Amino acid sequence: MKKTIRDFDLNGKKVIIRVDFNVPIKDGVITDDNRIKESLKTIQYAIDNSAKVILMSHLGRIKEEGDKVKNTLEPVSARLSELLNKNITFISNTRGKELEEAINHLQDGDILLMENTRYEDLDGKKESGNDPKLAKYWASLGDIYINDAFGTSHRSHASNVGIASILPNGVGFLIEKELTILEPAINNPRHPFTVILGGAKVSDKIGVIENLVKIADYILIGGGMAFTFLKAKDIEVGKSLVDLDNIDFCKEMLEKYPDKIILPIDVIAGNELSDKSISHEVFITDLKSDEMGLDIGTQTIKVFKQYLIDSQTIIWNGPVGAFEYQNYAEGTKKICEILSNLDATTILGGGDTASAAINFGYKDSFTHISTGGGASLELLEGKVLSGIDVINNK
């Protein structure tokens, strides 16, 4: 059991909280503030217990100087201030005198948000490369370190593993919640245990399939990755996305686990990925050479439903169609609808799956929607998350 923020006396302490404010921003406006809202419980606890709060987060990738402007955390600071109804000190630097003086002037219950930690990646990837000097400097700014950024917990960065290796540390309420729900569901699920896997490429899910096919009763496969499995069965899939490098892997899985891996029997086909494209439903074997499958069909939805309604534990990672386009969103919507009506443990694995479910109005319809796509994926693969592994045990 990892130490949590509750295990520390925060009164008067400078508490560094690594949060996940990696939110979508368009023209300076946040289009989805869910990750900010998910961090509020830990931040509120810290200020209620008289901590001097120093918030750190990344936002996007910083590969060149021009990336700084579009990936500044300033709009996040303004939104956080609204959500907490409290003034936030925003410092547009990741180090230096201005930052240090602002931290030294914090009063108990104050909050400071420093600029995007990945600004440090412009000079030799110091943040994402876990530069020891940078980690030591950031650690010198605080007394206690709390990791509450589940979405980056599979990364070994200066702002998580680096600082945690130096300061007394624990996890926040968000990470505690993620682990409390995800770990038992993966390691000791109630059966029947069904996994839904979607998304584009098989290569992204090889580790998940290898790990969960031994544990799960069924794996329902949709999305682009389904066509690599279908191709492995010598079914012609037209112009559908196929991961040629992993055909042999798919063949091996189908031979070893023929009763566990469930594939689509029909699809919504189109000639191009567009809302304007003409789409129609066809059985897999009737897909034309100039068409591609872009969503699961109604018969596949019925087949998937038969497995899902009897399940006690369901984990879903990856949409089953190109849900961003109206023509190809129905399959993912229907899976959301089916899961929302079940008396089962239902977990969505972050990323596009979470985005789809929330956009379709199902945010509160599942046992848990993970905030970390990559982190939840690595947990599903059975991997250790370095940003959590470094946290001290109770």
Residue pairs with C-beta under 8 A, 6 or more apart in sequence:
1 393
1 394
2 170
2 171
2 176
2 179
2 388
2 391
2 392
2 393
2 394
3 169
3 170
3 171
3 391
3 392
3 393
3 394
4 170
4 171
4 172
4 173
4 176
5 15
5 42
5 45
5 46
5 146
5 148
5 170
5 171
5 172
5 173
6 45
6 170
7 170
7 394
8 15
8 144
8 168
8 170
10 46
10 49
10 50
10 51
10 144
11 49
11 50
11 51
11 108
12 50
12 51
12 52
12 108
13 51
13 52
13 142
13 143
13 144
14 51
14 52
14 54
14 103
14 106
14 141
14 142
14 143
14 144
15 46
15 51
15 52
15 53
15 54
15 142
15 143
15 144
15 145
15 146
16 54
16 56
16 138
16 139
16 141
16 142
16 144
16 145
16 146
16 163
16 167
17 39
17 42
17 43
17 46
17 53
17 54
17 55
17 56
17 146
17 148
17 172
18 56
18 57
18 145
18 146
18 147
18 148
18 149
18 152
18 159
18 160
18 163
19 39
19 42
19 43
19 55
19 56
19 57
19 148
19 149
19 172
20 35
20 38
20 39
20 57
20 148
20 149
20 150
20 151
20 152
20 174
20 371
20 372
21 35
21 36
21 39
21 55
21 57
21 58
21 59
21 73
21 76
21 80
22 35
22 57
22 58
22 59
22 60
22 151
22 152
23 30
23 31
23 32
23 33
23 34
23 35
23 36
23 59
23 76
24 30
24 31
24 32
25 31
25 59
25 70
25 71
25 75
28 75
29 75
30 36
30 75
30 76
30 79
32 355
32 358
33 79
33 83
34 354
34 358
34 363
34 371
35 151
35 371
36 76
36 79
36 80
36 83
37 83
38 174
38 371
39 148
39 172
39 174
40 83
40 84
41 172
41 173
41 174
42 146
42 148
42 172
42 173
42 174
43 53
43 55
43 80
43 84
43 111
44 84
45 173
46 53
46 146
47 53
47 86
47 109
47 110
47 111
48 109
50 108
50 109
51 108
51 109
51 144
52 103
52 106
52 107
52 108
52 109
52 110
52 112
53 106
53 110
53 111
53 112
54 103
54 106
54 112
54 114
54 141
54 142
55 80
55 111
55 112
55 113
55 114
56 114
56 117
56 138
56 159
57 73
57 76
57 113
57 116
57 117
57 149
58 116
58 117
58 118
58 127
58 152
58 157
58 159
59 71
59 72
59 73
59 76
59 116
59 118
60 67
60 70
60 71
60 116
60 118
61 67
61 71
61 118
61 121
62 68
62 71
62 116
62 118
62 119
62 121
62 122
63 121
63 122
64 122
65 122
68 116
68 119
68 122
71 116
71 118
72 92
72 115
72 116
73 90
73 113
73 114
73 115
73 116
74 90
74 92
76 113
77 88
77 90
77 113
78 88
80 88
80 111
80 113
81 87
81 88
84 111
86 111
87 111
88 111
88 112
88 113
89 102
89 106
89 110
89 111
89 112
89 113
90 112
90 113
90 115
91 98
91 99
91 102
91 112
91 113
91 114
91 115
92 115
93 99
93 114
93 115
94 114
94 115
94 116
94 117
94 119
94 120
95 120
95 134
95 137
95 138
99 114
99 141
100 141
102 112
103 112
103 141
106 112
117 127
117 157
117 158
117 159
118 127
118 128
119 127
120 126
120 127
120 131
120 134
120 158
121 127
121 128
121 129
124 131
125 131
126 133
126 134
126 158
127 134
127 157
127 158
127 159
128 155
128 157
128 158
129 158
130 156
130 157
130 158
130 161
130 162
131 158
131 162
132 158
132 162
134 158
134 162
135 158
135 159
135 161
135 162
135 163
135 165
135 166
136 162
136 166
138 158
138 159
138 162
138 163
139 145
139 162
139 163
139 166
139 167
142 163
142 167
143 167
143 168
144 167
144 168
144 169
144 170
145 163
145 164
145 166
145 167
145 168
145 169
145 170
146 169
146 170
146 171
146 172
147 153
147 160
147 164
147 169
147 170
147 171
147 172
147 175
147 387
147 388
147 391
148 171
148 172
148 173
148 174
148 175
149 160
149 174
149 175
149 387
150 174
150 175
150 178
150 370
150 371
150 372
150 375
150 376
151 350
151 371
151 372
151 373
151 374
151 375
152 159
152 160
152 372
152 375
152 387
153 160
153 175
153 372
153 375
153 385
153 386
153 387
153 388
154 372
154 374
154 375
154 377
154 378
154 383
154 385
154 386
154 387
155 161
155 374
155 386
155 387
156 386
156 387
157 387
160 386
160 387
160 390
161 386
161 387
161 390
163 169
164 387
164 390
164 391
165 390
168 392
169 390
169 391
169 392
170 391
170 392
171 179
171 388
171 391
174 371
175 388
177 368
178 368
178 370
178 371
178 372
178 375
178 376
179 388
181 347
181 367
181 368
182 347
182 368
182 370
182 376
182 379
183 379
185 313
185 315
185 345
185 347
186 212
186 215
186 315
186 379
186 380
186 382
189 215
189 216
189 312
189 313
189 345
190 312
190 313
190 344
190 345
191 217
191 312
191 313
192 217
192 218
192 307
192 310
192 311
192 312
192 313
193 215
193 216
193 217
193 218
193 311
193 312
193 313
193 314
193 315
194 216
194 217
194 218
194 219
194 220
194 307
194 308
194 311
194 313
194 314
194 315
195 208
195 212
195 216
195 218
195 219
195 220
195 314
195 315
195 316
195 317
196 219
196 220
196 222
196 304
196 308
196 314
196 315
196 316
196 317
196 318
196 320
196 335
197 205
197 208
197 209
197 219
197 220
197 221
197 222
197 223
197 225
197 317
197 318
198 221
198 222
198 223
198 224
198 225
198 226
198 316
198 317
198 318
198 319
198 320
198 321
198 332
198 353
199 205
199 223
199 224
199 225
199 317
199 318
199 319
199 352
200 223
200 224
200 225
200 241
201 224
201 225
201 228
201 241
201 243
201 246
202 209
202 225
202 228
202 229
202 243
202 246
202 249
202 250
203 243
203 245
203 246
204 225
204 318
204 377
205 225
205 317
205 318
205 377
206 246
206 249
207 377
207 378
207 380
207 381
207 382
207 383
208 317
208 377
208 380
208 381
209 219
209 253
210 381
211 380
211 381
211 382
212 219
212 315
212 380
213 219
213 253
213 256
213 257
213 260
213 261
216 260
217 260
217 311
218 260
218 261
218 262
218 307
218 311
219 257
219 260
219 261
219 262
220 262
220 304
220 307
220 308
221 229
221 261
221 262
221 263
221 264
222 264
222 296
222 300
222 304
222 318
222 319
222 320
222 321
222 331
222 335
223 318
223 319
223 320
223 321
224 240
224 241
225 241
225 243
225 318
226 263
226 264
226 293
226 296
227 237
227 240
227 241
227 242
227 293
228 241
228 242
228 243
228 244
228 246
228 247
228 250
229 250
229 253
229 254
229 261
229 263
230 237
230 240
230 263
230 264
230 284
231 237
231 242
231 247
231 250
232 247
232 248
232 250
232 251
232 254
233 254
233 263
235 284
235 285
236 285
236 287
236 289
237 284
237 287
237 292
237 293
238 269
238 287
238 288
238 289
238 290
238 291
238 292
238 293
239 289
239 290
239 291
239 292
240 267
240 287
240 291
240 292
240 293
241 292
253 261
254 261
262 303
262 304
262 307
263 284
264 284
264 293
264 296
264 297
264 300
265 283
265 284
265 297
265 299
265 300
265 303
266 281
266 282
266 283
266 284
266 296
266 297
266 298
266 299
266 300
267 281
267 282
267 284
267 287
267 293
267 294
267 295
267 296
267 297
267 300
268 279
268 280
268 281
268 293
268 294
268 295
268 296
268 297
268 321
268 327
268 328
268 330
268 331
269 279
269 280
269 281
269 282
269 287
269 288
269 291
269 292
269 293
269 294
270 277
270 278
270 279
270 280
270 291
270 292
270 294
270 327
270 328
271 277
271 278
271 290
271 291
271 292
273 292
273 294
273 322
273 325
273 328
274 325
274 327
275 325
275 326
275 327
277 327
279 294
279 327
279 328
281 297
281 298
282 288
282 291
282 297
283 297
283 299
284 293
287 293
294 321
294 322
294 325
294 327
294 328
295 320
295 321
295 322
295 323
295 327
295 328
295 329
295 330
295 331
295 332
296 304
296 320
296 321
296 331
297 331
300 331
301 331
301 334
301 335
301 338
304 335
304 338
305 338
308 314
308 335
308 338
308 339
308 342
309 338
309 342
311 342
311 344
312 344
312 345
313 344
313 345
313 347
314 339
314 342
314 344
314 345
314 346
314 347
315 347
315 349
315 380
316 335
316 339
316 346
316 347
316 348
316 349
316 353
317 348
317 349
317 350
317 351
317 353
317 376
317 377
317 380
318 349
318 351
318 352
318 353
319 332
319 352
319 353
319 356
320 331
320 332
320 335
321 328
321 329
321 330
321 331
321 332
322 328
322 329
323 329
323 331
323 332
323 333
323 352
323 356
329 356
329 360
332 356
332 360
333 360
336 356
336 357
336 360
336 362
336 365
337 362
339 346
339 365
339 366
340 346
340 362
340 365
340 366
344 367
345 367
346 366
346 367
346 368
347 366
347 367
347 368
347 369
347 370
348 354
348 357
348 366
348 368
348 369
348 370
349 370
349 373
349 376
349 377
349 380
350 369
350 370
350 371
350 372
350 373
350 374
350 375
350 376
350 377
351 373
351 374
351 376
351 377
352 373
353 373
354 369
354 370
354 371
354 373
357 363
357 365
357 366
357 369
358 369
363 369
370 376
375 385
378 385
379 385
